Amino acid sequence: MPAAPDQNAQAVQAAVDAFVRRHFHLGATLRLHRSALGWDLLRAPINVALAPIFLLMALVALVARLFKLRRFSAWLMARRVLLRTSVARKIEADIATDLLQAAPLTARSQALIDDYTSVRSAVAEITTSLIVLTTGWLLFGTATPGIASLAPAVSGYVGHATAVTNFPLGSTLGGAWYGVFPVALPVWFVIAIGAGLAMSASVVTTFAGIIADPVQAHLGIHRRRLIRLLGKIALIEGGSPGLAPEHILARVADLMDAGISLLRVFRS
């Protein structure tokens, strides 16, 4: 007799729970991120730059689907905008061989798995934004959801500290002097600091999963996503991946960052 639906569901849940333990808890994700030591350090900043294009294409595809332009929508969703990282390849291979037991994958099933790993990358960006936001709040007492808003604060601190240290009459008088007359920073200096911070943030994004994966595993987020993924693969051979909310959340931080930066420009 075929297994009852409840038994099948329990078997899927047990397999997913075991997969999460093997791949997303702290020790496992540390081993996973060994794959990031290499070209992923270059792919990560490129993907961060391409992410708004990916989101725009996905939104256009959703609108096209609403207007019954299904072929155009499917064509847009099938475009590969983001670079596939070594970590993503490793997760995709683990899903195919472990959860799906090396079953042959169709193009649509592979697209669903790609979408799962891209969501995980979006969560890494969100984690980086939270780290930047916390850093700005703790060090400068201001909201810095992204590099654009953090760069002026960091460049101001570095410029002030450098000017005080190099003040001809000593750092004590230098601190008093520049407390009254703020240091005027050239635009190139702020841009250079921003570029350095952006490079640092891209490295953080590459390894942000070391923090994000165990947290998501503990909260059951990985479990729910994987169960949804297996359900879609089992049920749809003819559907297409949609736009996960994590992609939108990752871009919301960018919009907040740009908004805060513009407000500071207009106030100055």
SELUM-590674 format. One line per field, with one value per residue (C-alpha): residue in one letter; x, y, z. Coordinates in pm, 1 decimal, always signed. Layout:
mikol	c(A|...)
xx	c(X|...)
yy	c(Y|...)
zz	c(Z|...)
This chain:
mikol	c(M|P|A|A|P|D|Q|N|A|Q|A|V|Q|A|A|V|D|A|F|V|R|R|H|F|H|L|G|A|T|L|R|L|H|R|S|A|L|G|W|D|L|L|R|A|P|I|N|V|A|L|A|P|I|F|L|L|M|A|L|V|A|L|V|A|R|L|F|K|L|R|R|F|S|A|W|L|M|A|R|R|V|L|L|R|T|S|V|A|R|K|I|E|A|D|I|A|T|D|L|L|Q|A|A|P|L|T|A|R|S|Q|A|L|I|D|D|Y|T|S|V|R|S|A|V|A|E|I|T|T|S|L|I|V|L|T|T|G|W|L|L|F|G|T|A|T|P|G|I|A|S|L|A|P|A|V|S|G|Y|V|G|H|A|T|A|V|T|N|F|P|L|G|S|T|L|G|G|A|W|Y|G|V|F|P|V|A|L|P|V|W|F|V|I|A|I|G|A|G|L|A|M|S|A|S|V|V|T|T|F|A|G|I|I|A|D|P|V|Q|A|H|L|G|I|H|R|R|R|L|I|R|L|L|G|K|I|A|L|I|E|G|G|S|P|G|L|A|P|E|H|I|L|A|R|V|A|D|L|M|D|A|G|I|S|L|L|R|V|F|R|S)
xx	c(+0.0|+126.6|+230.0|-39.1|-13.9|+63.1|+345.5|+486.3|+470.0|+644.1|+914.2|+972.9|+988.7|+1232.9|+1455.0|+1449.4|+1528.5|+1827.1|+1941.2|+1923.9|+2128.6|+2392.5|+2428.5|+2307.2|+2401.2|+2716.0|+2979.1|+2818.6|+2789.9|+3152.6|+3251.9|+3014.5|+3173.9|+3514.8|+3384.2|+3363.0|+3740.1|+3823.4|+3621.8|+3316.4|+3498.0|+3469.9|+3125.6|+2962.3|+3013.7|+2911.0|+2590.1|+2518.5|+2549.1|+2329.1|+2061.8|+1852.6|+1845.8|+1731.5|+1454.2|+1341.2|+1323.4|+1129.5|+879.3|+833.7|+778.6|+508.0|+333.5|+357.5|+195.2|-90.1|-148.5|-150.8|+188.6|+294.1|+564.8|+734.8|+703.8|+853.7|+1134.3|+1224.7|+1216.7|+1441.5|+1714.8|+2015.1|+2120.7|+2309.7|+2636.3|+2617.0|+2858.6|+3055.6|+2856.0|+2530.6|+2659.7|+2749.1|+2402.4|+2233.3|+2440.7|+2359.1|+1985.2|+1998.5|+2195.8|+2071.4|+1709.3|+1616.0|+1830.2|+2005.1|+1678.0|+1704.0|+1618.4|+1422.2|+1497.9|+1202.9|+1311.3|+1662.7|+1512.5|+1329.4|+1651.1|+1833.8|+1557.9|+1605.7|+1978.4|+1919.0|+1682.0|+1956.0|+2190.9|+1932.0|+1920.0|+2300.5|+2257.5|+1993.0|+2232.5|+2505.1|+2264.8|+2179.4|+2550.0|+2610.9|+2306.3|+2422.2|+2777.7|+2659.4|+2427.6|+2688.5|+2981.1|+2811.0|+2464.6|+2291.0|+2096.5|+2317.9|+2127.7|+2389.3|+2731.4|+2603.6|+2494.0|+2786.1|+3061.6|+3013.5|+3018.7|+3334.0|+3511.2|+3420.8|+3565.0|+3884.1|+3931.6|+3879.8|+4115.0|+4384.4|+4355.8|+4372.6|+4677.7|+4860.2|+4767.0|+5087.7|+5027.1|+4951.1|+4649.4|+4494.7|+4470.8|+4387.1|+4083.9|+3967.2|+4030.7|+3847.6|+3568.7|+3490.4|+3596.2|+3496.4|+3732.3|+3639.0|+3665.6|+3723.8|+3466.3|+3728.9|+3811.9|+3450.7|+3423.8|+3746.4|+3623.3|+3291.2|+3467.1|+3674.1|+3364.8|+3179.3|+3460.9|+3457.7|+3079.3|+3102.7|+3339.8|+3097.3|+2813.3|+3017.1|+3043.0|+2722.1|+2564.8|+2787.7|+2564.5|+2240.6|+2227.2|+2231.6|+1979.1|+1744.4|+1793.9|+1706.3|+1395.3|+1279.8|+1308.8|+1536.2|+1302.4|+994.0|+1168.4|+1300.1|+961.2|+803.3|+1078.5|+1021.0|+646.1|+683.0|+917.7|+675.5|+365.4|+462.5|+629.4|+502.7|+518.1|+796.0|+958.3|+803.8|+956.7|+1047.8|+994.0|+1358.8|+1466.3|+1238.0|+1358.6|+1719.9|+1642.3|+1436.9|+1760.1|+1921.1|+1627.4|+1641.3|+2015.8|+1970.5|+1689.1|+1891.3|+2188.2|+1971.5|+1820.8|+2168.0|+2274.0|+1971.4|+2024.0|+2391.6)
yy	c(+0.0|+354.4|+558.0|+774.8|+1151.0|+1215.7|+964.0|+1123.6|+1467.5|+1339.7|+1175.8|+1500.6|+1700.8|+1453.6|+1465.9|+1846.4|+1864.5|+1634.5|+1841.6|+2165.8|+2009.4|+1884.9|+2205.3|+2515.8|+2489.9|+2673.1|+2405.2|+2301.3|+2653.2|+2723.4|+2423.5|+2539.9|+2884.5|+2740.6|+2739.8|+3121.7|+3156.4|+3241.2|+3388.6|+3441.5|+3739.8|+3899.8|+3761.3|+3894.3|+4269.5|+4219.1|+4048.7|+4331.5|+4578.8|+4360.8|+4297.2|+4610.2|+4502.1|+4155.6|+4305.4|+4538.8|+4252.0|+4038.4|+4318.2|+4373.7|+3998.5|+4006.6|+4298.6|+4119.5|+3812.8|+4028.6|+4151.2|+3790.3|+3829.3|+3489.4|+3414.9|+3749.2|+3705.2|+3355.1|+3480.0|+3755.9|+3521.9|+3277.3|+3538.3|+3477.7|+3818.3|+3725.8|+3533.2|+3188.1|+3169.6|+2865.9|+2852.6|+2853.7|+2576.9|+2369.9|+2414.7|+2335.4|+2017.5|+1916.9|+1968.4|+1765.5|+1474.5|+1477.3|+1590.7|+1490.3|+1174.5|+1255.6|+1246.2|+1395.7|+1765.1|+1946.6|+2306.9|+2427.8|+2227.9|+2370.4|+2720.6|+2665.7|+2554.4|+2856.5|+3077.9|+2919.7|+2995.8|+3351.2|+3410.4|+3291.7|+3546.7|+3821.1|+3727.9|+3765.1|+4121.2|+4192.7|+4062.4|+4294.7|+4589.7|+4509.3|+4492.3|+4831.0|+4978.4|+4850.6|+4973.4|+5323.7|+5336.5|+5215.8|+5423.1|+5739.9|+5733.3|+5763.8|+5539.1|+5402.4|+5130.5|+5125.2|+5237.3|+5564.9|+5685.9|+5528.7|+5672.8|+6041.5|+5949.0|+5737.5|+5990.3|+6269.9|+6073.3|+5979.1|+6332.5|+6488.7|+6242.3|+6297.0|+6676.2|+6672.7|+6446.2|+6665.3|+7000.3|+7211.0|+7305.7|+6953.9|+6723.8|+6884.5|+7227.9|+7056.7|+6893.4|+7229.4|+7406.0|+7153.4|+7132.0|+7493.4|+7487.2|+7153.1|+6990.4|+7050.9|+6720.2|+6700.1|+6500.9|+6254.3|+6164.0|+6075.1|+5875.5|+5689.1|+5601.9|+5489.6|+5267.8|+5107.3|+5047.6|+4900.9|+4653.6|+4559.9|+4520.5|+4288.2|+4063.8|+4068.3|+3973.5|+3681.2|+3532.9|+3671.4|+3328.0|+3214.7|+3430.6|+3413.9|+3037.9|+2923.5|+3193.8|+3087.5|+2722.9|+2792.9|+2992.5|+2722.6|+2953.1|+2720.6|+2432.4|+2614.4|+2732.7|+2386.4|+2223.1|+2480.3|+2412.9|+2036.5|+2089.9|+2311.4|+2065.4|+1781.2|+1968.6|+2202.8|+2118.8|+2416.1|+2691.5|+2940.2|+3083.9|+3403.0|+3701.9|+3616.8|+3894.1|+3869.4|+4027.8|+4324.5|+4361.0|+4366.8|+4657.4|+4843.3|+4889.8|+5044.8|+5283.4|+5385.3|+5439.9|+5663.1|+5855.8|+5923.0|+6036.6|+6278.5|+6424.1|+6489.8|+6657.1|+6891.7|+6974.0|+7058.6)
zz	c(+0.0|-67.8|+234.3|+387.2|+323.5|+691.3|+681.3|+366.7|+528.1|+840.1|+629.7|+439.0|+763.1|+917.6|+607.9|+607.5|+980.8|+930.1|+630.1|+830.5|+1112.5|+870.6|+671.0|+856.2|+1222.1|+1332.9|+1274.4|+945.9|+807.1|+899.4|+684.9|+411.3|+394.8|+320.7|-36.0|-18.7|+16.0|-341.7|-627.2|-405.2|-256.5|-601.9|-691.5|-372.5|-440.8|-804.9|-689.6|-445.4|-736.2|-960.6|-696.1|-778.6|-1145.2|-1038.8|-825.6|-1105.5|-1355.3|-1108.2|-1045.5|-1420.5|-1459.1|-1191.0|-1361.0|-1696.4|-1543.2|-1413.6|-1769.7|-1898.2|-2069.4|-1939.3|-2196.0|-2139.5|-1762.7|-1777.6|-2003.5|-1756.9|-1456.5|-1641.2|-1694.6|-1472.1|-1341.6|-1026.4|-1038.6|-884.9|-592.5|-486.1|-162.4|-360.7|-587.5|-281.9|-129.1|-460.3|-494.5|-136.4|-198.0|-519.5|-376.7|-16.4|-12.0|-367.8|-358.2|-686.6|-883.1|-1234.0|-1224.4|-1490.5|-1579.5|-1371.1|-1066.6|-1101.1|-1126.6|-798.0|-628.3|-774.5|-632.4|-288.6|-287.8|-415.5|-121.9|+111.6|-50.8|+3.0|+371.7|+381.1|+247.2|+511.5|+777.6|+649.7|+657.8|+1019.5|+1105.4|+938.7|+1113.0|+1453.7|+1393.3|+1307.9|+1606.4|+1855.4|+1724.7|+1605.2|+1762.7|+1426.5|+1190.7|+912.2|+722.3|+447.5|+332.2|+182.6|+526.4|+715.6|+494.2|+596.0|+965.2|+931.8|+708.2|+951.0|+1242.0|+1051.5|+918.6|+1261.4|+1434.2|+1168.8|+1188.5|+1570.0|+1567.7|+1315.0|+1474.1|+1501.6|+1869.0|+1988.7|+1995.3|+2307.1|+2147.7|+1819.3|+1979.1|+2112.0|+1781.0|+1563.9|+1819.0|+1729.0|+1362.6|+1204.9|+957.4|+594.1|+413.8|+36.0|-160.2|-283.9|+77.1|+158.4|-165.6|-89.3|+260.2|+110.6|-142.8|+131.2|+343.2|+44.1|-14.4|+353.3|+345.4|+45.4|+240.5|+533.6|+296.3|+163.6|+512.6|+665.4|+639.0|+924.6|+1146.2|+947.5|+886.9|+1252.2|+1346.3|+1065.9|+1155.1|+1520.3|+1421.2|+1178.1|+875.0|+678.0|+756.7|+627.8|+309.9|+230.4|+289.0|+55.2|-199.6|-192.9|-214.9|-522.4|-690.7|-618.6|-731.8|-1010.5|-1331.7|-1521.2|-1262.3|-1207.9|-898.0|-765.9|-594.5|-236.2|+23.1|+131.4|-198.5|-133.3|+227.5|+113.0|-121.6|+142.2|+339.2|+29.3|-15.8|+352.5|+319.7|+15.2|+185.7|+500.8|+292.2|+92.2|+411.3|+549.1|+223.3|+228.9|+596.6|+555.2)
